[in-house]
């Protein structure tokens, strides 16, 4: 790999596991829900090479695990369980909500103080059409106006959390550079989300342009949503010097088209993409160095009891 593809002097690949996602029914798919299940799923991914766990929270009431939760207590229990199972792991917490009220994700960020949190960097008409021409769900706007983004970034700055800018189209990629120039953030880290039906397709040719349009030298990764067709673009990500992410939030399918049994198999396949590109897998400590995370920074919930966290 050429020097111009190195990040902070390293060409090692950071692997992120998207542990569970949102709304997928655990009765139909192998998605973890409880803190113990999340920890076990994270350990599988950690053993396969993942240094970062991207975490969504789910309701803990029996039969309601397919629904999201913004309960800070659940966030603390999941955070502690994952960190105990995976020494040195980096937590990346979701923040995505529809509407102006961001009190749920804000409460969870403040409770957990994750190293990284997703920052949805622009709005998207979130659509999907069925073969018969009907909508798969009522059309919705995933609204992420600048004022909403500024509020989220202010909380992340307060907790020492690095924003990971989720980009659903080319205009959003370009907007992130504007946020930086405007002083909204001094940390640039892109996540190119490809495979949402009304967003960017999973396409290696498009990926090369996204890399070009980001701010020079900024860290980037891809989130690729789909089935077997996503894996050549994972390989393109590795070849172009990007960081790599997969997990049962993004796909249930392995490169050979078979369904995965869980996150471990998916991360093993992702690690192979990195090795195919001649890149080693970053350890959690190496990932922290590449991302500029300080070892002495205080992250993670220190107690499951609200008010006892230091």
GUZA-951691 format. One record per residue (C-alpha): residue number from 1; residue in three letters; y, z, x. Coordinates in Angstrom, 2 decimals. Layout:
% GUZA-951691
SITE_NUM_ALA_Y_Z_X
...
//
This chain:
% GUZA-951691
SITE_1_UNK_0.00_0.00_0.00
SITE_2_UNK_3.43_-0.92_1.35
SITE_3_UNK_6.01_1.73_2.19
SITE_4_UNK_8.28_0.63_-0.65
SITE_5_UNK_5.66_1.89_-3.13
SITE_6_UNK_5.66_5.37_-1.67
SITE_7_UNK_7.28_8.29_-3.53
SITE_8_UNK_8.76_11.09_-1.44
SITE_9_UNK_6.83_9.72_1.54
SITE_10_UNK_3.46_9.71_-0.26
SITE_11_UNK_1.41_6.97_-1.88
SITE_12_UNK_-0.99_9.45_-3.47
SITE_13_UNK_-1.58_9.08_-7.18
SITE_14_UNK_-0.81_11.94_-9.56
SITE_15_UNK_-3.20_12.01_-12.51
SITE_16_UNK_-2.11_13.41_-15.89
SITE_17_UNK_-4.51_14.26_-18.68
SITE_18_UNK_-3.17_13.90_-22.23
SITE_19_UNK_-5.39_16.62_-23.61
SITE_20_UNK_-5.33_16.34_-27.38
SITE_21_UNK_-2.39_14.47_-28.93
SITE_22_UNK_-1.12_14.92_-32.46
SITE_23_UNK_-2.73_14.45_-35.91
SITE_24_UNK_-6.13_13.20_-34.67
SITE_25_UNK_-8.79_14.95_-36.74
SITE_26_UNK_-11.06_17.16_-34.60
SITE_27_UNK_-13.82_16.71_-37.19
SITE_28_UNK_-13.91_13.00_-36.33
SITE_29_UNK_-12.96_12.86_-32.63
SITE_30_UNK_-13.56_15.00_-29.51
SITE_31_UNK_-10.08_16.56_-29.42
SITE_32_UNK_-9.59_20.23_-28.46
SITE_33_UNK_-7.65_22.57_-30.76
SITE_34_UNK_-8.05_26.25_-29.83
SITE_35_UNK_-6.82_27.76_-26.56
SITE_36_UNK_-10.42_28.09_-25.36
SITE_37_UNK_-11.18_24.45_-26.22
SITE_38_UNK_-7.96_23.30_-24.56
SITE_39_UNK_-8.83_25.25_-21.42
SITE_40_UNK_-12.35_23.80_-21.29
SITE_41_UNK_-11.05_20.25_-21.81
SITE_42_UNK_-8.40_20.81_-19.14
SITE_43_UNK_-11.00_22.09_-16.67
SITE_44_UNK_-13.07_18.91_-17.13
SITE_45_UNK_-10.00_16.82_-16.37
SITE_46_UNK_-8.95_19.09_-13.49
SITE_47_UNK_-12.37_18.78_-11.86
SITE_48_UNK_-12.07_14.98_-12.16
SITE_49_UNK_-8.70_14.97_-10.38
SITE_50_UNK_-5.97_15.70_-12.93
SITE_51_UNK_-3.10_17.84_-11.63
SITE_52_UNK_-0.98_17.71_-14.80
SITE_53_UNK_-1.97_18.56_-18.37
SITE_54_UNK_0.16_17.03_-21.12
SITE_55_UNK_-0.10_19.50_-23.99
SITE_56_UNK_0.36_19.18_-27.74
SITE_57_UNK_-0.09_22.28_-29.87
SITE_58_UNK_-2.16_22.37_-33.03
SITE_59_UNK_-2.38_24.75_-35.96
SITE_60_UNK_-5.00_27.43_-35.43
SITE_61_UNK_-5.87_28.05_-39.10
SITE_62_UNK_-9.42_26.96_-39.88
SITE_63_UNK_-9.45_23.41_-41.23
SITE_64_UNK_-5.84_22.74_-40.19
SITE_65_UNK_-6.43_21.77_-36.56
SITE_66_UNK_-5.39_18.17_-37.18
SITE_67_UNK_-1.80_19.29_-37.77
SITE_68_UNK_0.83_20.07_-35.12
SITE_69_UNK_2.18_23.54_-34.43
SITE_70_UNK_5.46_24.76_-32.93
SITE_71_UNK_4.41_28.40_-32.86
SITE_72_UNK_5.55_29.89_-29.51
SITE_73_UNK_2.64_32.33_-29.65
SITE_74_UNK_0.18_29.42_-29.79
SITE_75_UNK_2.07_27.79_-26.94
SITE_76_UNK_1.72_30.96_-24.83
SITE_77_UNK_-2.00_31.35_-25.56
SITE_78_UNK_-2.72_27.71_-24.71
SITE_79_UNK_-0.57_27.83_-21.57
SITE_80_UNK_-2.23_30.96_-20.22
SITE_81_UNK_-5.75_29.72_-21.03
SITE_82_UNK_-5.19_26.40_-19.24
SITE_83_UNK_-3.57_28.00_-16.19
SITE_84_UNK_-6.40_30.52_-15.87
SITE_85_UNK_-8.99_27.73_-16.06
SITE_86_UNK_-7.15_25.40_-13.66
SITE_87_UNK_-5.50_27.16_-10.67
SITE_88_UNK_-2.22_25.56_-9.67
SITE_89_UNK_-2.17_23.16_-12.62
SITE_90_UNK_1.15_21.68_-13.81
SITE_91_UNK_1.95_21.89_-17.53
SITE_92_UNK_3.76_19.04_-19.30
SITE_93_UNK_4.71_20.12_-22.82
SITE_94_UNK_5.40_17.79_-25.73
SITE_95_UNK_8.74_18.02_-27.56
SITE_96_UNK_8.67_15.13_-30.03
SITE_97_UNK_9.97_15.85_-33.54
SITE_98_UNK_11.42_13.69_-36.29
SITE_99_UNK_14.86_14.79_-37.44
SITE_100_UNK_17.70_16.77_-35.92
SITE_101_UNK_15.99_20.18_-35.95
SITE_102_UNK_14.58_20.78_-32.46
SITE_103_UNK_14.18_24.55_-32.86
SITE_104_UNK_10.36_24.33_-32.72
SITE_105_UNK_10.05_22.60_-29.35
SITE_106_UNK_12.99_24.61_-27.98
SITE_107_UNK_11.24_27.88_-28.84
SITE_108_UNK_8.03_26.69_-27.16
SITE_109_UNK_9.82_25.50_-24.03
SITE_110_UNK_11.62_28.83_-23.70
SITE_111_UNK_8.40_30.75_-24.28
SITE_112_UNK_6.25_28.78_-21.82
SITE_113_UNK_8.82_27.49_-19.30
SITE_114_UNK_6.67_24.45_-18.40
SITE_115_UNK_7.17_22.60_-15.15
SITE_116_UNK_7.64_19.34_-17.10
SITE_117_UNK_8.43_18.49_-20.71
SITE_118_UNK_8.45_15.14_-22.45
SITE_119_UNK_11.94_13.93_-23.35
SITE_120_UNK_11.81_11.09_-25.84
SITE_121_UNK_14.58_8.90_-24.50
SITE_122_UNK_15.44_6.71_-27.49
SITE_123_UNK_14.70_5.94_-31.13
SITE_124_UNK_11.91_3.72_-32.43
SITE_125_UNK_10.91_2.33_-35.83
SITE_126_UNK_7.37_3.74_-35.80
SITE_127_UNK_5.31_1.16_-37.68
SITE_128_UNK_1.76_-0.07_-38.01
SITE_129_UNK_0.49_-2.84_-40.29
SITE_130_UNK_-3.02_-3.24_-41.70
SITE_131_UNK_-4.96_-6.50_-41.88
SITE_132_UNK_-4.09_-6.84_-45.58
SITE_133_UNK_-0.36_-6.69_-44.79
SITE_134_UNK_0.16_-3.16_-46.07
SITE_135_UNK_1.66_-0.41_-43.95
SITE_136_UNK_-0.84_1.92_-42.29
SITE_137_UNK_1.63_4.73_-43.09
SITE_138_UNK_5.10_4.76_-44.67
SITE_139_UNK_7.57_3.27_-42.16
SITE_140_UNK_9.34_6.02_-40.26
SITE_141_UNK_12.11_6.34_-37.71
SITE_142_UNK_11.31_8.38_-34.62
SITE_143_UNK_14.93_9.32_-34.12
SITE_144_UNK_16.14_10.33_-30.68
SITE_145_UNK_19.90_9.93_-30.62
SITE_146_UNK_21.93_10.79_-27.53
SITE_147_UNK_23.16_14.13_-28.93
SITE_148_UNK_19.58_15.19_-29.67
SITE_149_UNK_18.50_14.18_-26.16
SITE_150_UNK_21.43_16.12_-24.64
SITE_151_UNK_20.40_19.27_-26.54
SITE_152_UNK_16.84_18.95_-25.30
SITE_153_UNK_17.94_18.35_-21.71
SITE_154_UNK_20.19_21.42_-21.80
SITE_155_UNK_17.23_23.63_-22.74
SITE_156_UNK_15.07_22.07_-20.02
SITE_157_UNK_17.80_22.78_-17.47
SITE_158_UNK_17.92_26.40_-18.68
SITE_159_UNK_14.16_26.86_-18.14
SITE_160_UNK_13.93_24.91_-14.88
SITE_161_UNK_11.83_22.22_-16.58
SITE_162_UNK_11.83_18.64_-15.32
SITE_163_UNK_12.28_16.04_-18.08
SITE_164_UNK_9.81_13.18_-18.25
SITE_165_UNK_11.60_10.38_-20.09
SITE_166_UNK_9.34_8.72_-22.66
SITE_167_UNK_10.31_5.04_-22.96
SITE_168_UNK_9.03_3.00_-25.91
SITE_169_UNK_10.92_-0.22_-25.22
SITE_170_UNK_12.92_-1.96_-22.50
SITE_171_UNK_16.27_-0.83_-23.88
SITE_172_UNK_15.18_2.79_-23.63
SITE_173_UNK_14.15_2.25_-20.00
SITE_174_UNK_17.65_0.99_-19.28
SITE_175_UNK_19.24_3.86_-21.24
SITE_176_UNK_17.64_6.44_-18.96
SITE_177_UNK_19.70_5.10_-16.08
SITE_178_UNK_22.81_5.56_-18.23
SITE_179_UNK_21.89_9.19_-18.93
SITE_180_UNK_21.72_9.72_-15.19
SITE_181_UNK_25.07_8.04_-14.52
SITE_182_UNK_26.66_10.03_-17.36
SITE_183_UNK_25.53_13.31_-15.82
SITE_184_UNK_23.13_14.23_-18.63
SITE_185_UNK_20.33_14.65_-16.08
SITE_186_UNK_19.90_14.69_-12.33
SITE_187_UNK_16.13_14.17_-12.52
SITE_188_UNK_14.65_10.73_-13.15
SITE_189_UNK_11.00_10.43_-14.10
SITE_190_UNK_9.88_7.59_-16.38
SITE_191_UNK_6.89_7.33_-18.67
SITE_192_UNK_6.44_3.75_-19.91
SITE_193_UNK_4.66_4.09_-23.26
SITE_194_UNK_2.76_0.90_-24.08
SITE_195_UNK_0.50_0.23_-27.04
SITE_196_UNK_2.49_1.62_-29.99
SITE_197_UNK_2.28_-1.23_-32.51
SITE_198_UNK_6.07_-1.47_-32.97
SITE_199_UNK_6.86_-0.72_-29.32
SITE_200_UNK_5.91_-2.31_-26.02
SITE_201_UNK_2.48_-3.98_-25.80
SITE_202_UNK_-0.05_-3.06_-23.13
SITE_203_UNK_0.78_-5.94_-20.80
SITE_204_UNK_0.69_-6.07_-17.00
SITE_205_UNK_3.39_-8.77_-16.84
SITE_206_UNK_5.75_-6.60_-18.88
SITE_207_UNK_4.91_-3.59_-16.72
SITE_208_UNK_6.17_-5.34_-13.60
SITE_209_UNK_9.53_-5.87_-15.35
SITE_210_UNK_9.76_-2.23_-16.43
SITE_211_UNK_9.27_-1.13_-12.84
SITE_212_UNK_12.09_-3.50_-11.88
SITE_213_UNK_14.47_-2.17_-14.56
SITE_214_UNK_14.04_1.53_-13.75
SITE_215_UNK_16.49_3.25_-11.41
SITE_216_UNK_15.47_2.43_-7.82
SITE_217_UNK_13.01_4.87_-6.26
SITE_218_UNK_12.41_6.86_-9.45
SITE_219_UNK_8.93_8.20_-10.17
SITE_220_UNK_7.15_6.44_-13.02
SITE_221_UNK_3.86_6.42_-14.89
SITE_222_UNK_2.31_4.63_-17.83
SITE_223_UNK_0.91_5.88_-21.10
SITE_224_UNK_-1.42_3.18_-22.40
SITE_225_UNK_-2.63_3.41_-25.99
SITE_226_UNK_-5.58_1.34_-27.13
SITE_227_UNK_-9.21_0.63_-26.36
SITE_228_UNK_-10.98_-1.17_-23.53
SITE_229_UNK_-8.03_-3.55_-23.04
SITE_230_UNK_-5.85_-0.81_-21.54
SITE_231_UNK_-7.87_-0.42_-18.34
SITE_232_UNK_-6.67_-3.54_-16.46
SITE_233_UNK_-3.12_-2.28_-16.99
SITE_234_UNK_-4.10_1.15_-15.66
SITE_235_UNK_-5.26_-0.74_-12.59
SITE_236_UNK_-1.95_-2.62_-12.44
SITE_237_UNK_-0.14_0.73_-12.62
SITE_238_UNK_-2.13_2.00_-9.65
SITE_239_UNK_-1.56_-1.25_-7.73
SITE_240_UNK_2.22_-1.11_-8.32
SITE_241_UNK_2.52_2.50_-7.13
SITE_242_UNK_2.86_4.27_-10.47
SITE_243_UNK_1.40_7.59_-11.48
SITE_244_UNK_-1.51_7.54_-13.91
SITE_245_UNK_-2.19_9.13_-17.27
SITE_246_UNK_-4.97_9.04_-19.83
SITE_247_UNK_-6.85_11.37_-22.15
SITE_248_UNK_-8.09_11.55_-25.72
SITE_249_UNK_-4.49_11.48_-26.96
SITE_250_UNK_-4.25_7.90_-25.69
SITE_251_UNK_-7.75_6.44_-26.01
SITE_252_UNK_-11.37_7.22_-26.83
SITE_253_UNK_-12.71_4.26_-24.83
SITE_254_UNK_-13.92_3.88_-21.25
SITE_255_UNK_-13.52_0.71_-19.15
SITE_256_UNK_-16.99_-0.52_-20.20
SITE_257_UNK_-16.06_-0.23_-23.88
SITE_258_UNK_-18.17_2.85_-24.55
SITE_259_UNK_-16.67_5.84_-26.35
SITE_260_UNK_-15.86_8.80_-24.15
SITE_261_UNK_-17.37_12.23_-24.65
SITE_262_UNK_-14.09_13.86_-23.63
SITE_263_UNK_-11.25_13.98_-21.13
SITE_264_UNK_-13.37_14.35_-18.00
SITE_265_UNK_-14.89_10.88_-18.22
SITE_266_UNK_-11.50_9.30_-18.83
SITE_267_UNK_-9.91_10.98_-15.81
SITE_268_UNK_-12.87_9.95_-13.64
SITE_269_UNK_-12.22_6.33_-14.64
SITE_270_UNK_-8.51_6.73_-13.96
SITE_271_UNK_-9.19_8.16_-10.50
SITE_272_UNK_-11.29_5.09_-9.76
SITE_273_UNK_-8.27_2.89_-10.55
SITE_274_UNK_-6.29_4.77_-7.91
SITE_275_UNK_-9.09_4.44_-5.36
SITE_276_UNK_-9.39_0.73_-6.12
SITE_277_UNK_-5.73_0.45_-5.10
SITE_278_UNK_-6.40_2.29_-1.83
SITE_279_UNK_-4.70_5.47_-3.00
SITE_280_UNK_-5.91_9.04_-2.72
SITE_281_UNK_-5.67_11.50_-5.60
SITE_282_UNK_-2.91_14.10_-5.31
SITE_283_UNK_-3.94_17.75_-5.49
SITE_284_UNK_-1.83_20.05_-7.68
SITE_285_UNK_0.04_21.26_-4.59
SITE_286_UNK_0.65_17.69_-3.46
SITE_287_UNK_1.76_16.70_-6.95
SITE_288_UNK_4.30_19.54_-6.94
SITE_289_UNK_5.70_18.30_-3.64
SITE_290_UNK_5.93_14.69_-4.83
SITE_291_UNK_7.66_15.74_-8.06
SITE_292_UNK_10.06_18.11_-6.32
SITE_293_UNK_8.68_21.22_-8.03
SITE_294_UNK_9.34_24.36_-6.05
SITE_295_UNK_6.40_26.67_-5.42
SITE_296_UNK_8.51_29.76_-6.09
SITE_297_UNK_9.82_28.60_-9.47
SITE_298_UNK_8.77_30.78_-12.39
SITE_299_UNK_6.79_28.74_-14.90
SITE_300_UNK_4.23_29.63_-17.52
SITE_301_UNK_3.90_32.37_-20.10
SITE_302_UNK_3.06_35.68_-18.41
SITE_303_UNK_1.88_37.38_-21.59
SITE_304_UNK_0.59_36.27_-24.97
SITE_305_UNK_2.70_39.01_-26.55
SITE_306_UNK_6.23_37.86_-27.39
SITE_307_UNK_8.85_39.84_-25.51
SITE_308_UNK_6.57_40.88_-22.64
SITE_309_UNK_6.98_37.68_-20.66
SITE_310_UNK_8.92_38.35_-17.49
//
